[in-house]
């Protein structure tokens, strides 16, 4: 998240209409955003699977 925070700070500090990023910084920003999206996608899929899952519960009294 550091790269995204740096980008937000640069955008906030820019007074002009253009913002220039070195290619290495732009690639790191792209990678960090892609990782966040992938993590978010995985979390959403886990929630959907658990919400639609059927849970079967059997209670046995043992030797009673």
PyMOL Python script that loads the backbone (N, CA, C, O; Angstrom):
from pymol import cmd

cmd.read_pdbstr("""\
ATOM      1  N   UNK A   1       0.809  -1.198   0.000  1.00  0.00           N
ATOM      2  CA  UNK A   1       0.000   0.000   0.000  1.00  0.00           C
ATOM      3  C   UNK A   1       0.856   1.268   0.000  1.00  0.00           C
ATOM      4  O   UNK A   1       0.348   2.369  -0.212  1.00  0.00           O
ATOM      5  N   UNK A   2       2.145   1.103   0.237  1.00  0.00           N
ATOM      6  CA  UNK A   2       3.024   2.277   0.282  1.00  0.00           C
ATOM      7  C   UNK A   2       3.055   2.985  -1.067  1.00  0.00           C
ATOM      8  O   UNK A   2       3.039   4.214  -1.125  1.00  0.00           O
ATOM      9  N   UNK A   3       3.100   2.220  -2.144  1.00  0.00           N
ATOM     10  CA  UNK A   3       3.183   2.819  -3.482  1.00  0.00           C
ATOM     11  C   UNK A   3       1.900   3.603  -3.783  1.00  0.00           C
ATOM     12  O   UNK A   3       1.953   4.693  -4.353  1.00  0.00           O
ATOM     13  N   UNK A   4       0.768   3.052  -3.405  1.00  0.00           N
ATOM     14  CA  UNK A   4      -0.504   3.747  -3.635  1.00  0.00           C
ATOM     15  C   UNK A   4      -0.552   5.036  -2.820  1.00  0.00           C
ATOM     16  O   UNK A   4      -1.002   6.069  -3.316  1.00  0.00           O
ATOM     17  N   UNK A   5      -0.090   4.982  -1.575  1.00  0.00           N
ATOM     18  CA  UNK A   5      -0.071   6.180  -0.738  1.00  0.00           C
ATOM     19  C   UNK A   5       0.857   7.246  -1.322  1.00  0.00           C
ATOM     20  O   UNK A   5       0.532   8.433  -1.307  1.00  0.00           O
ATOM     21  N   UNK A   6       2.005   6.820  -1.834  1.00  0.00           N
ATOM     22  CA  UNK A   6       2.916   7.777  -2.476  1.00  0.00           C
ATOM     23  C   UNK A   6       2.258   8.432  -3.681  1.00  0.00           C
ATOM     24  O   UNK A   6       2.373   9.640  -3.890  1.00  0.00           O
ATOM     25  N   UNK A   7       1.561   7.611  -4.475  1.00  0.00           N
ATOM     26  CA  UNK A   7       0.870   8.136  -5.652  1.00  0.00           C
ATOM     27  C   UNK A   7      -0.192   9.163  -5.248  1.00  0.00           C
ATOM     28  O   UNK A   7      -0.298  10.223  -5.865  1.00  0.00           O
ATOM     29  N   UNK A   8      -0.963   8.855  -4.231  1.00  0.00           N
ATOM     30  CA  UNK A   8      -1.996   9.782  -3.756  1.00  0.00           C
ATOM     31  C   UNK A   8      -1.357  11.087  -3.285  1.00  0.00           C
ATOM     32  O   UNK A   8      -1.870  12.170  -3.568  1.00  0.00           O
ATOM     33  N   UNK A   9      -0.240  10.984  -2.570  1.00  0.00           N
ATOM     34  CA  UNK A   9       0.468  12.189  -2.116  1.00  0.00           C
ATOM     35  C   UNK A   9       0.972  13.017  -3.290  1.00  0.00           C
ATOM     36  O   UNK A   9       0.886  14.245  -3.271  1.00  0.00           O
ATOM     37  N   UNK A  10       1.501  12.343  -4.318  1.00  0.00           N
ATOM     38  CA  UNK A  10       1.999  13.070  -5.490  1.00  0.00           C
ATOM     39  C   UNK A  10       0.863  13.775  -6.221  1.00  0.00           C
ATOM     40  O   UNK A  10       1.015  14.918  -6.652  1.00  0.00           O
ATOM     41  N   UNK A  11      -0.265  13.104  -6.359  1.00  0.00           N
ATOM     42  CA  UNK A  11      -1.409  13.721  -7.033  1.00  0.00           C
ATOM     43  C   UNK A  11      -1.890  14.930  -6.232  1.00  0.00           C
ATOM     44  O   UNK A  11      -2.223  15.970  -6.801  1.00  0.00           O
ATOM     45  N   UNK A  12      -1.923  14.785  -4.922  1.00  0.00           N
ATOM     46  CA  UNK A  12      -2.365  15.891  -4.070  1.00  0.00           C
ATOM     47  C   UNK A  12      -1.412  17.086  -4.146  1.00  0.00           C
ATOM     48  O   UNK A  12      -1.846  18.237  -4.094  1.00  0.00           O
ATOM     49  N   UNK A  13      -0.130  16.809  -4.267  1.00  0.00           N
ATOM     50  CA  UNK A  13       0.861  17.884  -4.274  1.00  0.00           C
ATOM     51  C   UNK A  13       1.020  18.542  -5.648  1.00  0.00           C
ATOM     52  O   UNK A  13       1.581  19.634  -5.748  1.00  0.00           O
ATOM     53  N   UNK A  14       0.536  17.896  -6.692  1.00  0.00           N
ATOM     54  CA  UNK A  14       0.696  18.424  -8.044  1.00  0.00           C
ATOM     55  C   UNK A  14      -0.260  19.578  -8.283  1.00  0.00           C
ATOM     56  O   UNK A  14      -1.465  19.457  -8.067  1.00  0.00           O
ATOM     57  N   UNK A  15       0.286  20.690  -8.727  1.00  0.00           N
ATOM     58  CA  UNK A  15      -0.535  21.865  -8.996  1.00  0.00           C
ATOM     59  C   UNK A  15      -0.899  21.973 -10.471  1.00  0.00           C
ATOM     60  O   UNK A  15      -1.857  22.660 -10.826  1.00  0.00           O
ATOM     61  N   UNK A  16      -0.158  21.314 -11.314  1.00  0.00           N
ATOM     62  CA  UNK A  16      -0.396  21.386 -12.754  1.00  0.00           C
ATOM     63  C   UNK A  16      -1.450  20.382 -13.206  1.00  0.00           C
ATOM     64  O   UNK A  16      -2.186  19.814 -12.400  1.00  0.00           O
ATOM     65  N   UNK A  17      -1.498  20.186 -14.506  1.00  0.00           N
ATOM     66  CA  UNK A  17      -2.487  19.263 -15.062  1.00  0.00           C
ATOM     67  C   UNK A  17      -1.876  17.908 -15.411  1.00  0.00           C
ATOM     68  O   UNK A  17      -2.596  16.978 -15.773  1.00  0.00           O
ATOM     69  N   UNK A  18      -0.549  17.791 -15.303  1.00  0.00           N
ATOM     70  CA  UNK A  18       0.124  16.544 -15.648  1.00  0.00           C
ATOM     71  C   UNK A  18       0.915  16.012 -14.467  1.00  0.00           C
ATOM     72  O   UNK A  18       1.464  16.771 -13.669  1.00  0.00           O
ATOM     73  N   UNK A  19       0.960  14.692 -14.375  1.00  0.00           N
ATOM     74  CA  UNK A  19       1.781  14.021 -13.372  1.00  0.00           C
ATOM     75  C   UNK A  19       2.619  12.988 -14.105  1.00  0.00           C
ATOM     76  O   UNK A  19       2.084  12.124 -14.800  1.00  0.00           O
ATOM     77  N   UNK A  20       3.927  13.078 -13.950  1.00  0.00           N
ATOM     78  CA  UNK A  20       4.836  12.158 -14.632  1.00  0.00           C
ATOM     79  C   UNK A  20       5.424  11.206 -13.601  1.00  0.00           C
ATOM     80  O   UNK A  20       5.954  11.632 -12.575  1.00  0.00           O
ATOM     81  N   UNK A  21       5.322   9.895 -13.892  1.00  0.00           N
ATOM     82  CA  UNK A  21       5.900   8.873 -13.017  1.00  0.00           C
ATOM     83  C   UNK A  21       7.008   8.141 -13.767  1.00  0.00           C
ATOM     84  O   UNK A  21       6.862   7.847 -14.953  1.00  0.00           O
ATOM     85  N   UNK A  22       8.102   7.848 -13.094  1.00  0.00           N
ATOM     86  CA  UNK A  22       9.103   6.981 -13.709  1.00  0.00           C
ATOM     87  C   UNK A  22       8.486   5.605 -13.981  1.00  0.00           C
ATOM     88  O   UNK A  22       7.572   5.183 -13.271  1.00  0.00           O
ATOM     89  N   UNK A  23       8.973   4.922 -14.985  1.00  0.00           N
ATOM     90  CA  UNK A  23       8.389   3.651 -15.384  1.00  0.00           C
ATOM     91  C   UNK A  23       8.446   2.617 -14.255  1.00  0.00           C
ATOM     92  O   UNK A  23       7.519   1.823 -14.099  1.00  0.00           O
ATOM     93  N   UNK A  24       9.514   2.621 -13.479  1.00  0.00           N
ATOM     94  CA  UNK A  24       9.614   1.670 -12.365  1.00  0.00           C
ATOM     95  C   UNK A  24       8.520   1.914 -11.329  1.00  0.00           C
ATOM     96  O   UNK A  24       7.926   0.971 -10.807  1.00  0.00           O
ATOM     97  N   UNK A  25       8.262   3.177 -11.042  1.00  0.00           N
ATOM     98  CA  UNK A  25       7.209   3.524 -10.089  1.00  0.00           C
ATOM     99  C   UNK A  25       5.831   3.152 -10.636  1.00  0.00           C
ATOM    100  O   UNK A  25       4.976   2.649  -9.908  1.00  0.00           O
ATOM    101  N   UNK A  26       5.633   3.404 -11.919  1.00  0.00           N
ATOM    102  CA  UNK A  26       4.353   3.074 -12.544  1.00  0.00           C
ATOM    103  C   UNK A  26       4.107   1.565 -12.518  1.00  0.00           C
ATOM    104  O   UNK A  26       2.981   1.124 -12.286  1.00  0.00           O
ATOM    105  N   UNK A  27       5.146   0.778 -12.753  1.00  0.00           N
ATOM    106  CA  UNK A  27       5.007  -0.686 -12.716  1.00  0.00           C
ATOM    107  C   UNK A  27       4.710  -1.175 -11.304  1.00  0.00           C
ATOM    108  O   UNK A  27       3.897  -2.080 -11.117  1.00  0.00           O
ATOM    109  N   UNK A  28       5.367  -0.582 -10.309  1.00  0.00           N
ATOM    110  CA  UNK A  28       5.087  -0.972  -8.920  1.00  0.00           C
ATOM    111  C   UNK A  28       3.660  -0.610  -8.537  1.00  0.00           C
ATOM    112  O   UNK A  28       2.996  -1.371  -7.833  1.00  0.00           O
ATOM    113  N   UNK A  29       3.181   0.545  -8.993  1.00  0.00           N
ATOM    114  CA  UNK A  29       1.807   0.955  -8.726  1.00  0.00           C
ATOM    115  C   UNK A  29       0.834  -0.023  -9.372  1.00  0.00           C
ATOM    116  O   UNK A  29      -0.140  -0.440  -8.746  1.00  0.00           O
ATOM    117  N   UNK A  30       1.098  -0.387 -10.625  1.00  0.00           N
ATOM    118  CA  UNK A  30       0.260  -1.360 -11.325  1.00  0.00           C
ATOM    119  C   UNK A  30       0.221  -2.691 -10.576  1.00  0.00           C
ATOM    120  O   UNK A  30      -0.849  -3.271 -10.396  1.00  0.00           O
ATOM    121  N   UNK A  31       1.383  -3.174 -10.141  1.00  0.00           N
ATOM    122  CA  UNK A  31       1.463  -4.457  -9.441  1.00  0.00           C
ATOM    123  C   UNK A  31       0.707  -4.425  -8.113  1.00  0.00           C
ATOM    124  O   UNK A  31       0.029  -5.386  -7.749  1.00  0.00           O
ATOM    125  N   UNK A  32       0.830  -3.318  -7.401  1.00  0.00           N
ATOM    126  CA  UNK A  32       0.154  -3.206  -6.110  1.00  0.00           C
ATOM    127  C   UNK A  32      -1.367  -3.156  -6.279  1.00  0.00           C
ATOM    128  O   UNK A  32      -2.100  -3.765  -5.500  1.00  0.00           O
ATOM    129  N   UNK A  33      -1.831  -2.441  -7.282  1.00  0.00           N
ATOM    130  CA  UNK A  33      -3.274  -2.383  -7.552  1.00  0.00           C
ATOM    131  C   UNK A  33      -3.780  -3.751  -7.991  1.00  0.00           C
ATOM    132  O   UNK A  33      -4.859  -4.171  -7.571  1.00  0.00           O
ATOM    133  N   UNK A  34      -3.023  -4.451  -8.828  1.00  0.00           N
ATOM    134  CA  UNK A  34      -3.424  -5.785  -9.285  1.00  0.00           C
ATOM    135  C   UNK A  34      -3.502  -6.756  -8.110  1.00  0.00           C
ATOM    136  O   UNK A  34      -4.415  -7.579  -8.051  1.00  0.00           O
ATOM    137  N   UNK A  35      -2.554  -6.669  -7.172  1.00  0.00           N
ATOM    138  CA  UNK A  35      -2.573  -7.540  -5.998  1.00  0.00           C
ATOM    139  C   UNK A  35      -3.796  -7.254  -5.134  1.00  0.00           C
ATOM    140  O   UNK A  35      -4.449  -8.183  -4.659  1.00  0.00           O
ATOM    141  N   UNK A  36      -4.105  -5.995  -4.929  1.00  0.00           N
ATOM    142  CA  UNK A  36      -5.292  -5.639  -4.142  1.00  0.00           C
ATOM    143  C   UNK A  36      -6.568  -6.168  -4.792  1.00  0.00           C
ATOM    144  O   UNK A  36      -7.449  -6.688  -4.106  1.00  0.00           O
ATOM    145  N   UNK A  37      -6.666  -6.034  -6.105  1.00  0.00           N
ATOM    146  CA  UNK A  37      -7.845  -6.539  -6.812  1.00  0.00           C
ATOM    147  C   UNK A  37      -7.955  -8.048  -6.712  1.00  0.00           C
ATOM    148  O   UNK A  37      -9.048  -8.580  -6.516  1.00  0.00           O
ATOM    149  N   UNK A  38      -6.834  -8.745  -6.846  1.00  0.00           N
ATOM    150  CA  UNK A  38      -6.841 -10.203  -6.745  1.00  0.00           C
ATOM    151  C   UNK A  38      -7.242 -10.653  -5.343  1.00  0.00           C
ATOM    152  O   UNK A  38      -8.037 -11.580  -5.189  1.00  0.00           O
ATOM    153  N   UNK A  39      -6.695 -10.001  -4.327  1.00  0.00           N
ATOM    154  CA  UNK A  39      -7.056 -10.339  -2.947  1.00  0.00           C
ATOM    155  C   UNK A  39      -8.538 -10.098  -2.690  1.00  0.00           C
ATOM    156  O   UNK A  39      -9.205 -10.913  -2.054  1.00  0.00           O
ATOM    157  N   UNK A  40      -9.049  -8.979  -3.186  1.00  0.00           N
ATOM    158  CA  UNK A  40     -10.459  -8.642  -3.014  1.00  0.00           C
ATOM    159  C   UNK A  40     -11.339  -9.668  -3.721  1.00  0.00           C
ATOM    160  O   UNK A  40     -12.368 -10.075  -3.182  1.00  0.00           O
ATOM    161  N   UNK A  41     -10.947 -10.088  -4.917  1.00  0.00           N
ATOM    162  CA  UNK A  41     -11.696 -11.077  -5.679  1.00  0.00           C
ATOM    163  C   UNK A  41     -11.756 -12.404  -4.928  1.00  0.00           C
ATOM    164  O   UNK A  41     -12.808 -13.042  -4.871  1.00  0.00           O
ATOM    165  N   UNK A  42     -10.630 -12.819  -4.353  1.00  0.00           N
ATOM    166  CA  UNK A  42     -10.594 -14.064  -3.586  1.00  0.00           C
ATOM    167  C   UNK A  42     -11.500 -13.976  -2.367  1.00  0.00           C
ATOM    168  O   UNK A  42     -12.220 -14.928  -2.065  1.00  0.00           O
ATOM    169  N   UNK A  43     -11.475 -12.855  -1.666  1.00  0.00           N
ATOM    170  CA  UNK A  43     -12.328 -12.695  -0.486  1.00  0.00           C
ATOM    171  C   UNK A  43     -13.807 -12.742  -0.861  1.00  0.00           C
ATOM    172  O   UNK A  43     -14.605 -13.358  -0.155  1.00  0.00           O
ATOM    173  N   UNK A  44     -14.172 -12.102  -1.958  1.00  0.00           N
ATOM    174  CA  UNK A  44     -15.566 -12.113  -2.399  1.00  0.00           C
ATOM    175  C   UNK A  44     -16.013 -13.517  -2.766  1.00  0.00           C
ATOM    176  O   UNK A  44     -17.144 -13.898  -2.463  1.00  0.00           O
ATOM    177  N   UNK A  45     -15.166 -14.286  -3.404  1.00  0.00           N
ATOM    178  CA  UNK A  45     -15.507 -15.651  -3.783  1.00  0.00           C
ATOM    179  C   UNK A  45     -15.653 -16.544  -2.559  1.00  0.00           C
ATOM    180  O   UNK A  45     -16.523 -17.414  -2.537  1.00  0.00           O
ATOM    181  N   UNK A  46     -14.826 -16.349  -1.550  1.00  0.00           N
ATOM    182  CA  UNK A  46     -14.948 -17.133  -0.320  1.00  0.00           C
ATOM    183  C   UNK A  46     -16.272 -16.841   0.368  1.00  0.00           C
ATOM    184  O   UNK A  46     -16.925 -17.760   0.861  1.00  0.00           O
ATOM    185  N   UNK A  47     -16.682 -15.570   0.410  1.00  0.00           N
ATOM    186  CA  UNK A  47     -17.941 -15.195   1.049  1.00  0.00           C
ATOM    187  C   UNK A  47     -19.120 -15.805   0.312  1.00  0.00           C
ATOM    188  O   UNK A  47     -20.058 -16.286   0.946  1.00  0.00           O
ATOM    189  N   UNK A  48     -19.090 -15.797  -1.019  1.00  0.00           N
ATOM    190  CA  UNK A  48     -20.184 -16.368  -1.795  1.00  0.00           C
ATOM    191  C   UNK A  48     -20.294 -17.859  -1.558  1.00  0.00           C
ATOM    192  O   UNK A  48     -21.406 -18.379  -1.461  1.00  0.00           O
ATOM    193  N   UNK A  49     -19.181 -18.560  -1.461  1.00  0.00           N
ATOM    194  CA  UNK A  49     -19.200 -20.005  -1.243  1.00  0.00           C
ATOM    195  C   UNK A  49     -19.755 -20.345   0.121  1.00  0.00           C
ATOM    196  O   UNK A  49     -20.499 -21.316   0.255  1.00  0.00           O
ATOM    197  N   UNK A  50     -19.414 -19.570   1.137  1.00  0.00           N
ATOM    198  CA  UNK A  50     -19.905 -19.876   2.470  1.00  0.00           C
ATOM    199  C   UNK A  50     -21.372 -19.490   2.623  1.00  0.00           C
ATOM    200  O   UNK A  50     -22.095 -20.132   3.384  1.00  0.00           O
ATOM    201  N   UNK A  51     -21.828 -18.459   1.920  1.00  0.00           N
ATOM    202  CA  UNK A  51     -23.220 -18.045   2.023  1.00  0.00           C
ATOM    203  C   UNK A  51     -24.162 -19.053   1.384  1.00  0.00           C
ATOM    204  O   UNK A  51     -25.279 -19.240   1.863  1.00  0.00           O
ATOM    205  N   UNK A  52     -23.732 -19.701   0.314  1.00  0.00           N
ATOM    206  CA  UNK A  52     -24.587 -20.626  -0.413  1.00  0.00           C
ATOM    207  C   UNK A  52     -24.398 -22.072   0.029  1.00  0.00           C
ATOM    208  O   UNK A  52     -25.081 -22.960  -0.481  1.00  0.00           O
ATOM    209  N   UNK A  53     -23.503 -22.324   0.949  1.00  0.00           N
ATOM    210  CA  UNK A  53     -23.195 -23.685   1.370  1.00  0.00           C
ATOM    211  C   UNK A  53     -24.322 -24.240   2.236  1.00  0.00           C
ATOM    212  O   UNK A  53     -24.902 -23.528   3.056  1.00  0.00           O
ATOM    213  N   UNK A  54     -24.618 -25.514   2.041  1.00  0.00           N
ATOM    214  CA  UNK A  54     -25.602 -26.215   2.864  1.00  0.00           C
ATOM    215  C   UNK A  54     -24.838 -26.915   3.968  1.00  0.00           C
ATOM    216  O   UNK A  54     -23.903 -27.672   3.706  1.00  0.00           O
ATOM    217  N   UNK A  55     -25.234 -26.664   5.189  1.00  0.00           N
ATOM    218  CA  UNK A  55     -24.576 -27.273   6.335  1.00  0.00           C
ATOM    219  C   UNK A  55     -25.520 -28.302   6.926  1.00  0.00           C
ATOM    220  O   UNK A  55     -26.650 -27.991   7.302  1.00  0.00           O
ATOM    221  N   UNK A  56     -25.040 -29.523   7.000  1.00  0.00           N
ATOM    222  CA  UNK A  56     -25.855 -30.595   7.561  1.00  0.00           C
ATOM    223  C   UNK A  56     -25.296 -30.926   8.934  1.00  0.00           C
ATOM    224  O   UNK A  56     -24.093 -31.136   9.088  1.00  0.00           O
ATOM    225  N   UNK A  57     -26.161 -30.970   9.918  1.00  0.00           N
ATOM    226  CA  UNK A  57     -25.751 -31.202  11.293  1.00  0.00           C
ATOM    227  C   UNK A  57     -26.517 -32.391  11.830  1.00  0.00           C
ATOM    228  O   UNK A  57     -27.742 -32.452  11.726  1.00  0.00           O
ATOM    229  N   UNK A  58     -25.790 -33.337  12.403  1.00  0.00           N
ATOM    230  CA  UNK A  58     -26.411 -34.527  13.003  1.00  0.00           C
ATOM    231  C   UNK A  58     -26.010 -34.582  14.455  1.00  0.00           C
ATOM    232  O   UNK A  58     -24.823 -34.553  14.780  1.00  0.00           O
ATOM    233  N   UNK A  59     -26.989 -34.661  15.326  1.00  0.00           N
ATOM    234  CA  UNK A  59     -26.714 -34.727  16.756  1.00  0.00           C
ATOM    235  C   UNK A  59     -27.065 -36.129  17.228  1.00  0.00           C
ATOM    236  O   UNK A  59     -28.176 -36.614  17.018  1.00  0.00           O
ATOM    237  N   UNK A  60     -26.112 -36.758  17.859  1.00  0.00           N
ATOM    238  CA  UNK A  60     -26.294 -38.128  18.311  1.00  0.00           C
ATOM    239  C   UNK A  60     -26.184 -38.144  19.820  1.00  0.00           C
ATOM    240  O   UNK A  60     -25.285 -37.521  20.385  1.00  0.00           O
ATOM    241  N   UNK A  61     -27.078 -38.840  20.473  1.00  0.00           N
ATOM    242  CA  UNK A  61     -27.089 -38.912  21.925  1.00  0.00           C
ATOM    243  C   UNK A  61     -26.097 -39.920  22.487  1.00  0.00           C
ATOM    244  O   UNK A  61     -25.995 -40.076  23.704  1.00  0.00           O
ATOM    245  N   UNK A  62     -25.385 -40.587  21.638  1.00  0.00           N
ATOM    246  CA  UNK A  62     -24.401 -41.559  22.115  1.00  0.00           C
ATOM    247  C   UNK A  62     -25.090 -42.793  22.676  1.00  0.00           C
ATOM    248  O   UNK A  62     -25.904 -43.404  21.984  1.00  0.00           O
ATOM    249  N   UNK A  63     -24.784 -43.177  23.916  1.00  0.00           N
ATOM    250  CA  UNK A  63     -25.317 -44.388  24.555  1.00  0.00           C
ATOM    251  C   UNK A  63     -26.543 -44.101  25.404  1.00  0.00           C
ATOM    252  O   UNK A  63     -26.962 -44.974  26.164  1.00  0.00           O
ATOM    253  N   UNK A  64     -27.123 -42.944  25.314  1.00  0.00           N
ATOM    254  CA  UNK A  64     -28.282 -42.609  26.157  1.00  0.00           C
ATOM    255  C   UNK A  64     -29.465 -43.429  25.784  1.00  0.00           C
ATOM    256  O   UNK A  64     -30.530 -43.285  26.385  1.00  0.00           O
TER     257      UNK A  64
END
""", "prot")
cmd.dss("prot")
cmd.show_as("cartoon", "prot")
cmd.util.cbc("prot")
cmd.orient("prot")
